[in-house]
Amino acid sequence: MRTHPSDGDSRLSFWQRVRAYAVPPSMIETATARRRVGDWAGACAAAGIDTDLCLRRLARTHGRDLAAQVRADLRHLAPDLLRWHMPRIAPDGLLRPGLTIALARYAVPDPGGPRPVHLVVRTPPAWAAGGQRIELTLWDGSRLRDKARSHPHPRPGPRFRLDLHRHLWDARRTDELRHRCGADRPDDDAPAEPPELLPPGHHCAVDRWADEARIVLRDAGRTSGAVTVRAGGGLRLVLTVDDDGPVPPGVRIRPPDSTARGPALPVLPDAATHVLPDLELLRHGAIEAGRLHPLVAAALAPGRTATGPPPPPDRPGQPHLVDCRGARHRIGLVDGVLVPLDHDPDEIRREELLAALTGPPLPCVQAIDRAHRRPDCLTGVRERLAHGDTAGALAVVENLLGPRARLRGGPLKDALQAAAERRIAYGLYRTGLHGPAPDRLRPAVPRPRRLRDRTRHATLT
């Protein structure tokens, strides 16, 4: 996809691709329908989220009060909205691997004081990220579950956390998105930041840092102090906020002091550090409100009329035109198979036999063979497979080749096979069958044969 002509910003191009393929409209529609009838587990399944928690077991181990709180949050969890706002990485816009993100935090009574329990989502490590699946589970700070031992970062991190941004996943609070992302503030109302601290063309929401930092400090039990801001590209800043002071001098931004000693500063969450991508896309005219998630569009552009998703490029039953020996011929689907419509079956069999003998076949036969091996929609199929939309990729292939087509060797078949192998790798990760089990001893390193023989002979003598 080309960079948007308004400013030549590759970030807009990146997020255009993500919004086009990462969360397909069919996923949003199915997950929303199941969530509205109270089927939170079905909504998670429709959004590609695997649930690893049992509320009955939770009530037995941690009490009914905690189980009731978790159940209330799960009933209002919008898993498709959560996937929409998950952190992503360049260049393909895939989910950032190896993350554990806190969605909510609960206090459980304990003899030594209240103990936190987190509702978290995890993304698998990079080697098992095929299918772009997400895991929803509970994390108890006092112990680690067996399944979490194979995860590179099983504990919730301070940089990526959504417990302070419930409007990014909780359907009850999505109307807060407009204020939290700064969409209700004019562009010229943002304060000017020191140009020497942030690089030109940055995408940091500096005008929201002070308010978001106060939220982080209040969560830590303070009303003022300093927080660390990871502005991207290895750049770190320290943001100091006074008690409800004006801006400035209530807010000060400075580089971190490498010689300072003491406890680590709280971290401004990544969701509050950068400008919301959907807001940037809307302001630059790079996307229509109807192409956004419905809950996001209702918060950012409440007055705009939502439009449905565009129709697929290739509809079943619609013939394709091919220039064949000076005439315009049609190829289309017959009984679920792509065939030439303007050639006799006997002629097609002769041309296929000629092609098997390395002869030049008819252009219609060449077009069908090219569609099976390297179709024009191959880029879209690969994008959908990379983001885990296997059903959408197969629908595009079936609309072009028919549901009964047998794929021939080529890039299309290789892409589908690679996607299937990636899903197998994720299944091995989920079941713990990749590598040694957590409680299993690793096999001993075999000794060299010469050393074994020498030891045996010395014992016999």
N, C-alpha and C positions, 0 to 999 in steps of 0.2 A: 504494500500500500504506500502511495506517495505521501510525502510530507504535506501537511495542510498549507495551502498557498498564502494564508493570512500572515504568518510570521515565520514559516520554515522551521517550526519547532518539531524535532523528532519525538518529543514526549507526547504530543498530540497524536502523532501517527501510531505510537506504541499503544496508547490507551484506546484508540479507535479499534485496533485489532482485538484488544482484550475484550472490549464491550461487544464486539461482533460475534466472538466465538466462545468466550470463557463460560458464560452462563446463558445457554440458549433459551429462547422464549418458551419452548415446550417444557423445560425443567421448571421455569418460574410458574407456569400455569398449573402444572401437576402438584408441585410443592405447596402452592398457595391454596389450592382446593382441599388438599389433605389437612393443612394446618387449620383452615377455617372450620372443619368438622371435628377438631380436637385430636386428630391422628398425628401426633408429633413424630412418632417413629416412622410412619409412612412418608411424612414430609421430608425427614432426613434421608430416607432411602431414595426418594425422588431427586434430591439435591446432591447425591453422591457422597453422603456422610454416613459412615458406619458407627453405630452406637455400641458402646461397650460399658453399659451401666444397667443395673437392675434396681428399680425403686423399692421392691420388696426386700431385697437383701440390704439395701441402704437403710431402710427403716429398722431392720433388726440390729444392724451394727452401729448406727449413729443416731437412732431415734426417729420418731414419727415427725417431729417438727422439722427436722432437716429434710426429710423425704417430701414433706408438703411444700417446702420452699422450692426445692429442685423441681418438683412436678409443676408448680405454677410457672416457673421460668421456661420449662420445656414446652408447655402448652402455648406460650407466646413467642417461642423461638421461630424466627423466619430463616430456615437454613439456606434458602436461595439468596436471601439478602446477606447473610453471613459470607457465603462464597463470593458474592459480588464485591465485598469490601476486604477480602483477605489479602495480605501482602503478596506481591508478585515481583518477579525478577525479570530482567532483560536477558536475551533479546526477544524471547517468544511470549513473554507475559505469563509464564507458568507460575504456580504457587511456589512461594519460597519454601524450600524443603527443610525438614528438621526443626520445625518450630513447635513450641507448646505455648498456646495463647490462652490466658484466663478470660472467661466470659463473665463469671460471677464468683463472688467470694462469700462464704458463709462461716459463721462462728459456731463451733460445737463445744458445749460445756465439757470441761476436763478437770480432774483434780488439781493439776498444775496451772490452771487458767484456761481461758477460751483458746481453742485450737482451730486454725483456719482450714477449711475444705474448699477447694476450687472446682468449679465446673470449667473444664478446659476442652479445647480442640487441638489436635495434633496433626501436623503434616508429616508424612513419612520421609525418611532420608532419600537423598537424590537417586540412589540405585533402585529404590522401590516406588518411585513417584509416578509410575505408569498408571494412566487412568485418572490421575489427579484426584484421588480419594482423600477424604478427611475423616479423622476419628474423633468422636465425641465421647468423653469419659469424665470421671471424677479423679482428682488428685488430692490425696491426703498427705499433708506435710510431714507426718510422722513416719511414713513408710512408702516404699515404692512397690508398685505391683509388678508381677513377673513380666507382663507384656511391655511395661515401660522400660525394662532394663535394656532392651535392644534399641531403644530410641536414643539418638545422640544427645538430646536436651530434654529430658523428661520433666524438668521443673519449669513452671511458668517464668518467663523472662520479663525484665522491667521495660524493655524497649517496645515489644509488641504485646500489648494488653488491651483488651476490650471491656474489662470490667468498669473502667471509667468512661467508656463510650458505648453504653448499651443501646443507643439509638442506631448503631450500625448492625444490630442483630435482633433487637427486641421490637416486635411489632407494636407494642404499646407506646413506644417512645420515639417513633420515626419522625414525628413532627419537630423534634429538637434538632434535626440535622440542619435545617436552614440557619439557625442561629449559631450552632456549634462550628459550622464550616465557614461562617462569615458571609453567607449569601445575602443576608439582609442588610449588609453594609456596603455603601457605594465604593467603587474602586478607588476613588480619589480621597477616601476617608482613612486610608491606611497610613500609619506613621512612617516617616523616612528612617531607614536603618543606616548605620554607618557603612559606607561602601567598601571599606577596607576589610570588614569582617566576613561578608557574604560575597561570593563571586557574582559577576553580572549574569543576568538571565536565570537566576535561581528560582525555585518554585517553593519557597518556604512561606508559610502563613505567619509572617512576623506580627501582623496585626492581631493575631489570636494567641500568641505565645503567653502574654501576661495572664489572661483569663484562664487558659488551660494550665499554666503553671500553678495558679492558686488552687485549682482543683486537685492537682497532684499533691501539693503541700497539705491541703486539708485532709486528704486521704492518709497522709503520714502523721496527722495530728498536729500540724503547725499552721500558722496563718501567714508566715513570711519566711523567707529564706532563699536558697539558691537551688537551681535544678540544672542538670546537664542536658544540652540540646545536641543531638546528633543530626547535623544538617545535611549529611550525605557527602560522598566523596572523601571520607576520612576526616571531614571538618567537624570539630567539636567546639561548642561554646558553653559559657556559663551564664545563665540568666538569673539575676537577683531581683526578687520581688519584695517590696515593702508592704506593710499592712494597709491594703486598700488605698494606696497612694496614687497620685495622678501619674499620667504617662506622658513624658518623664516628669519628675525624677524618680517616680516610684519603681521604674523598671530600668535595669542596667544590664547591658550585654557586653561581655568581655571574653577574651580567650582564656582557656583553663590554665591554672597555675601548676606547672609540673612539679614544683617543689613543695606543694601543700601536703600536709599529713592530716589524717583523720578519716572518719567514716566516708564511704562513697556517697555522693550526692544522688538524690532521686533523679530519674531520667524522664524527660518529657516523652510521652508515647509517640510512636511514629505517626499514628493517626492524627495527632495534633500538630505535628511538626511541618508537614507539607500541605499545600493547597489540595483540596479534594479534586481528584481528576475529573469527575463529572462536572464540577463547577467550571473548571477550565475549558472543557469541551463545549459547554453551553455558551460561555462568554465569547469564545472564538468562533462560534457557529459551526464547529466541526461535527456536531451530532444534534439530532432532533430530540426533543423531550420524549417523544413516543418510543425512542430506541433505548431509553434508560429503563432501569428497573421501575416498576409502577410505584413502589413506595418512595424511591429516590425522586422520581419525577414529580410526585405529589408534594414533596417537601421543597424542592428547588424551583419548580416551575408550576405552581398550582393553577395558574390561569391558562395554561396551554392545553390544547386538545391532544390527547394521546392517540397515536396511530398504531395500527397493527404492524406485525413484522412483515417484511417484504416477501413476496412469494418465492418459492425455490426457483433457481434458474432453469431447471430442466424438469418439466412436468411429465408424468407418465402418459404415454399415448400421443404425445406431440412429436411428429416426425421431424427428422433433421434432413436438410438439403445438402447434397453432395454433387459437385461437378464431375460427371462420369462420361468420358468419351464424347464431349460436345453436347451433353444434355444434362438437365437438372433432375437428378434422381432422389428418391426418398429412402431413408432408413428409419425404421421404427420398431416398436415392441409388438411381437406376435406371440401369444401364449407365454408371456414372461421372458422372451428372449429377443435380443436386438438382431434384426435381420434386414436385408435389402428388400424393399417393397416393389421395385420395378424390374426385378430380374427373375427368370424362371429358376426353380430349385435345381434342375439339372445343370443349368449354366453355372450356378453357384458351386455345385459339387465339382464341376470341371475346373473352375477357377481355384478352388481350394486345393485340388490335386496339383494344379500347375504351380501354386505357391509352395507346396511341399517339395516340388522338384526344383526349387529356387528360381522359378519363373516369375515375371511381373503379374500380379493379380489385378483384378478390376479396382478402380478407385473406391467403389462402394465397399468391397471386401477390405481394402486397406484402411478405410475409415473405421470399420467395425473392429479390426484388429488393433488399431491405434486407440480406440475407445476402451478396449479391454486392458491395454498395457499402460498407456500414458494419456488419459483423457484430459480435456481442457479444465475440468473441475478438480484436478489432482491437488492443486494448492489448497483449495477449500477443504478437501477431504483430509489432507495432512493436518491442517489447522484444527479441525474438529477432533481428530484422533489425538493430537497432542494435548488438547484440553479435556480429554476424557469423554467427549460427546460421541461415543461409538454409535449410538442409535442414529444421530444426525448424519454421521459419515456414511453409514450403511444406507440410509434413506436416499442420499444423493447418488450413491452408486446404483441402487435399485431403480431410481428414476431414470437413469441414463441407460443402464445395461439390462434392466429387468430383474425380477426376483429369482429367476431360474438360471441366470447366467453362470457360466463356469469361467472363472478368471484365468487368464493366461499369464505366463511369466512376464514380469515387467515391474516398473516402479509402483504401480497401483497394488499389485499383489504383495510386493515387498513391504509396502507401508502397512497394509492390513495385518500381515504376519508379524511385523515388528510390534504393532500395537497389542496383539494377542500375547506376545512374549513378555511385554512390559506388565500386562495384567497378571500373568503368572508370577512374575517376580514380586508383585505387591501381595498376591495371595500367600506366597512363601513367607513374606515379612509378617503378615497378619497372624499366621499360624505358628510362627516361631520355628519354621523348618529350615531357615537359612542360617547356616553356621551352627556351632554347638549350642545346646540348650543352656539356659541360665545355671542350672544345678548339675550339669554334666561335666565330668572331667575331660579336659582336652587330651587327645591322644599323645602319648609320650613320643619324644623324638627318637627314632630308631638309631641304635649305635652302628658304627661301621662294621662290616662283616669281619674285617681283619682283627678288630679288637675283640669281637665275640669269640672267634676261633682261638685266639691266643689265650683268652681267659679260660676257656674250656680245657684246652690242652694242659695248661698249668695246673688245673685242679686234678686232672687224671694222673699226672705224674707225682 
